Amino acid sequence: MDDIITLDYGSGGKKTARLIQETILPRLDNPALRVLGDGAIVPLEGPLCFSTDSFVVSPLFFPGGDIGKLAVCGTVNDVAMCGGEPKYLSCSFIIEEGLPLETLERVLDSMHRTCESAGVRIVTGDTKVVERGRGDQLYINTAGIGTLRYPGLSPAAIRPGDAVLLSGTMGDHGTAVMLARSAMAESNIISDCAPLNRLVERMMVIGAAVRVLRDPTRGGVATTLNEFIEGTGFGIELEEDALPVTPAVRAACDMLGLDPLYCANEGKLLCVVAPEDAARVLEAMHSTEEGKNAVQIGTVSSRFPGKLTLQTPLGGRRILQKLAGAQLPRIC
Amino acid sequence: MDDIITLDYGSGGKKTARLIQETILPRLDNPALRVLGDGAIVPLEGPLCFSTDSFVVSPLFFPGGDIGKLAVCGTVNDVAMCGGEPKYLSCSFIIEEGLPLETLERVLDSMHRTCESAGVRIVTGDTKVVERGRGDQLYINTAGIGTLRYPGLSPAAIRPGDAVLLSGTMGDHGTAVMLARSAMAESNIISDCAPLNRLVERMMVIGAAVRVLRDPTRGGVATTLNEFIEGTGFGIELEEDALPVTPAVRAACDMLGLDPLYCANEGKLLCVVAPEDAARVLEAMHSTEEGKNAVQIGTVSSRFPGKLTLQTPLGGRRILQKLAGAQLPRIC
């Protein structure tokens, strides 16, 4: 193999075959990949959850993760948020000519480790190579499928009085990537990038009246909560004091002019649950690594219909809208 | 809406929501897209065929198609080649900052028309925006799922004596894109880009002993046939006289220094079938628009194990290897 990936690795001919056979497949090895065709045949019962995301994060490697880990977690989490049990992923690479082969290998190894930890398999894929200046090293798309285990999760199920839970601190991913980009060496912020399917399983299996789950990625917690209440007759009231943010993330946000409420997370989820079940669900969350810092951050109410509001410690209240503008490009 | 897509359309915030709500969803409209979450819930029975491709074709529009039509056909065809009935697609856009909104709209309209004609639905998606110079206008990924209808299609089922069928002329897509790129105005070559799922259905429903199906995209017919026989005890013998190529494609290939046997096709399939069933399968193919020019192009034999050979009209025979080098970058 060459040291770098050249255009002929995307030709569909001999070099593409070598890249797949010698570099990609050994690293993603699993039984479904041992018979190659135009796609994979997988045993799954319907109904299914089906989701996709493309990942264009810059830089490719950052504290706590890399584009490969992100590409697996992002799609695993989307399937899990729909109430599905993520099982099989597709994986497609758009490689910029000149990418060091070693970079691709590191990303593949990371994808494999993340798949193992999430209990999912990459079963089909594709590789394209574009000319220098037509990409940015590596873009990855994953799509994921899994059997629907918990039907009915939807913002439409939310009711006034419901509790709003967050599985941990806000903004760790977004600030970790931003700091990695600006090469600030002293940062100790680590991306929260993690598969959440086991956390979801733990929360759902207890039979609580969970209304909706969603991972607040691009746009952050404030944007996702706005999506829940848009056009409805109720609002969500957050307590500023209850919002979990590490001191390091808070300091980084102050410095970068960001608001943790709008920063991307890649290993956190928001859960709206009936008030009588909130304590049980929090307890289930606390029993997992991914949810050990889960807290209730707010309540659904009908006082400010369609609005997400933040109660400050001094008694003020402000409206939080969806993210406007491009606070954080290329964060995932 | 703005006239061009700027970075904030990829923020995950207000502009992303507007792009999705006002531009993308109305054009791809179908019931599954009317309830948006992190993914789609679809009714499908297993086992499933699951496939993905990323599309990076340049230029975005070419005679006979565009990147949107290609993105739907490519994945529909991959699922169909596995013996699946393609049903649901995911669709993910990587947009370069500055793309005219009107370009995206044209592509979306084309995707919608192609989905209608193939009988599939886009049910989930994603949109990312990258800075100028980090992409090339638009890259699209699709993944597709469908119930497995015809199990057992595999090169491992091929036997000496089997007939090798091709559903129509070779090289139309590859040459159409190459000519569009070099802006040669006088070309009358039109990409063969088409969904093949109905052709496959027609071929399979008659109960013939079809061994394997595959669409010869990147790398062309010669590369795909090499993949069938690699490491086996048999070879495939092609008859040069039987290879269908239009005069226009032949002339373009001569001019561009290409070989139609290695040119990409996006609406053709190769079929290996038991000799006694070849005529029936050809008849079924001829009853469809996509297969009306189907012919037998060769035979599986044990004379030259592992080799694809071409018998010339003058009695010579040459070995056709897999595509080496990057004959045609960014063709799909």
Contacts between the chains, C-beta under 8 A, distances in Angstrom:
chain1	res1	chain2	res2	distance
A	6	B	326	7.4
A	7	B	326	4.3
A	7	B	329	4.9
A	8	B	324	7.8
A	8	B	325	5.0
A	8	B	326	3.7
A	10	B	218	7.8
A	10	B	326	6.9
A	10	B	329	6.5
A	11	B	218	6.3
A	11	B	219	6.6
A	11	B	323	5.7
A	11	B	325	6.6
A	11	B	326	4.4
A	11	B	327	6.3
A	11	B	328	7.2
A	11	B	329	7.3
A	12	B	217	6.6
A	12	B	218	2.5
A	12	B	219	3.5
A	12	B	220	8.0
A	12	B	223	6.2
A	12	B	264	7.3
A	12	B	323	6.4
A	13	B	218	7.6
A	13	B	219	4.8
A	13	B	223	5.5
A	13	B	262	7.6
A	13	B	322	5.1
A	13	B	323	2.8
A	13	B	324	5.9
A	13	B	325	7.1
A	13	B	326	7.9
A	13	B	327	7.5
A	14	B	321	7.6
A	14	B	322	4.8
A	14	B	323	6.6
A	14	B	324	5.1
A	15	B	324	7.7
A	15	B	325	7.7
A	15	B	326	7.8
A	16	B	218	7.3
A	16	B	219	7.5
A	17	B	227	7.8
A	17	B	322	6.7
A	35	B	154	7.1
A	37	B	81	7.0
A	37	B	82	5.7
A	37	B	153	7.7
A	37	B	154	7.1
A	37	B	214	7.3
A	38	B	51	5.8
A	38	B	77	7.5
A	38	B	78	3.9
A	38	B	79	7.7
A	38	B	81	4.2
A	38	B	82	5.7
A	38	B	214	6.2
A	38	B	215	6.9
A	39	B	49	5.1
A	39	B	50	5.7
A	39	B	51	2.9
A	39	B	52	7.9
A	39	B	78	4.9
A	39	B	79	5.7
A	39	B	81	7.3
A	39	B	82	4.5
A	39	B	84	7.1
A	39	B	144	7.7
A	40	B	49	7.2
A	40	B	50	5.0
A	40	B	51	7.1
A	40	B	82	7.7
A	41	B	47	5.6
A	41	B	48	7.1
A	41	B	49	5.7
A	41	B	50	7.8
A	41	B	82	6.2
A	41	B	83	7.7
A	41	B	84	7.7
A	41	B	148	5.6
A	41	B	151	7.4
A	42	B	46	7.3
A	42	B	47	6.3
A	42	B	48	5.3
A	42	B	50	5.7
A	43	B	46	5.5
A	43	B	47	4.9
A	43	B	48	7.9
A	44	B	46	4.4
A	44	B	47	7.1
A	44	B	48	5.3
A	45	B	45	7.5
A	45	B	46	5.3
A	46	B	42	7.2
A	46	B	43	5.5
A	46	B	44	4.3
A	46	B	45	5.4
A	46	B	46	6.5
A	47	B	41	5.7
A	47	B	42	6.4
A	47	B	43	4.9
A	47	B	44	7.1
A	48	B	41	7.1
A	48	B	42	5.3
A	48	B	43	7.9
A	48	B	44	5.4
A	48	B	48	7.8
A	48	B	145	7.1
A	49	B	39	5.1
A	49	B	40	7.2
A	49	B	41	5.7
A	50	B	39	5.7
A	50	B	40	5.1
A	50	B	41	7.8
A	50	B	42	5.8
A	50	B	88	6.2
A	50	B	90	6.3
A	50	B	123	6.3
A	50	B	124	5.6
A	50	B	145	6.3
A	51	B	38	5.8
A	51	B	39	2.9
A	51	B	40	7.1
A	51	B	90	7.0
A	51	B	124	5.3
A	52	B	39	7.8
A	52	B	90	3.7
A	52	B	91	7.3
A	52	B	92	5.0
A	52	B	124	5.9
A	52	B	125	6.5
A	52	B	126	5.6
A	52	B	141	7.0
A	52	B	143	5.8
A	53	B	92	6.6
A	53	B	126	4.6
A	54	B	92	4.3
A	54	B	93	7.5
A	54	B	94	5.3
A	54	B	126	5.5
A	54	B	128	5.1
A	54	B	141	6.0
A	55	B	128	7.8
A	56	B	94	6.1
A	56	B	128	4.8
A	56	B	130	5.3
A	56	B	134	7.9
A	77	B	38	7.4
A	78	B	38	3.9
A	78	B	39	4.9
A	79	B	38	7.7
A	79	B	39	5.7
A	81	B	37	6.9
A	81	B	38	4.2
A	81	B	39	7.4
A	82	B	37	5.7
A	82	B	38	5.7
A	82	B	39	4.5
A	82	B	40	7.7
A	82	B	41	6.1
A	83	B	41	7.8
A	84	B	39	7.1
A	84	B	41	7.7
A	88	B	50	6.2
A	90	B	50	6.3
A	90	B	51	7.0
A	90	B	52	3.7
A	90	B	143	4.8
A	91	B	52	7.4
A	92	B	52	5.0
A	92	B	53	6.6
A	92	B	54	4.3
A	92	B	141	5.4
A	92	B	143	7.9
A	93	B	54	7.5
A	94	B	54	5.3
A	94	B	56	6.1
A	94	B	94	7.3
A	94	B	139	5.9
A	123	B	50	6.3
A	124	B	50	5.6
A	124	B	51	5.3
A	124	B	52	5.9
A	125	B	52	6.5
A	126	B	52	5.6
A	126	B	53	4.6
A	126	B	54	5.5
A	128	B	54	5.1
A	128	B	55	7.8
A	128	B	56	4.8
A	129	B	329	7.3
A	130	B	56	5.3
A	130	B	136	6.5
A	130	B	329	7.9
A	130	B	330	6.5
A	131	B	329	7.0
A	131	B	330	7.5
A	133	B	133	5.9
A	134	B	56	7.9
A	134	B	135	6.6
A	134	B	136	4.3
A	135	B	134	6.7
A	135	B	135	6.5
A	135	B	136	7.8
A	136	B	130	6.5
A	136	B	134	4.3
A	136	B	135	7.8
A	139	B	94	5.9
A	139	B	139	7.2
A	141	B	52	7.1
A	141	B	54	6.0
A	141	B	92	5.4
A	141	B	141	3.9
A	141	B	143	7.8
A	143	B	52	5.8
A	143	B	90	4.8
A	143	B	92	7.9
A	143	B	141	7.7
A	143	B	143	3.4
A	144	B	39	7.7
A	145	B	48	7.2
A	145	B	50	6.3
A	145	B	145	6.1
A	148	B	41	5.6
A	151	B	41	7.4
A	153	B	37	7.7
A	154	B	35	7.0
A	154	B	37	7.0
A	214	B	37	7.2
A	214	B	38	6.2
A	215	B	38	6.9
A	217	B	12	6.6
A	218	B	10	7.7
A	218	B	11	6.3
A	218	B	12	2.5
A	218	B	13	7.6
A	218	B	16	7.3
A	219	B	11	6.6
A	219	B	12	3.5
A	219	B	13	4.8
A	219	B	16	7.4
A	220	B	12	8.0
A	223	B	12	6.2
A	223	B	13	5.5
A	227	B	17	7.8
A	262	B	13	7.6
A	264	B	12	7.3
A	321	B	14	7.6
A	322	B	13	5.1
A	322	B	14	4.8
A	322	B	17	6.7
A	323	B	11	5.7
A	323	B	12	6.4
A	323	B	13	2.8
A	323	B	14	6.6
A	324	B	8	7.8
A	324	B	13	5.9
A	324	B	14	5.1
A	324	B	15	7.7
A	325	B	8	5.0
A	325	B	11	6.7
A	325	B	13	7.1
A	325	B	15	7.7
A	326	B	6	7.4
A	326	B	7	4.3
A	326	B	8	3.7
A	326	B	10	6.9
A	326	B	11	4.4
A	326	B	13	8.0
A	326	B	15	7.8
A	327	B	11	6.3
A	327	B	13	7.5
A	328	B	11	7.2
A	329	B	7	4.9
A	329	B	10	6.5
A	329	B	11	7.2
A	329	B	129	7.3
A	329	B	130	7.9
A	329	B	131	7.0
A	330	B	130	6.5
A	330	B	131	7.5
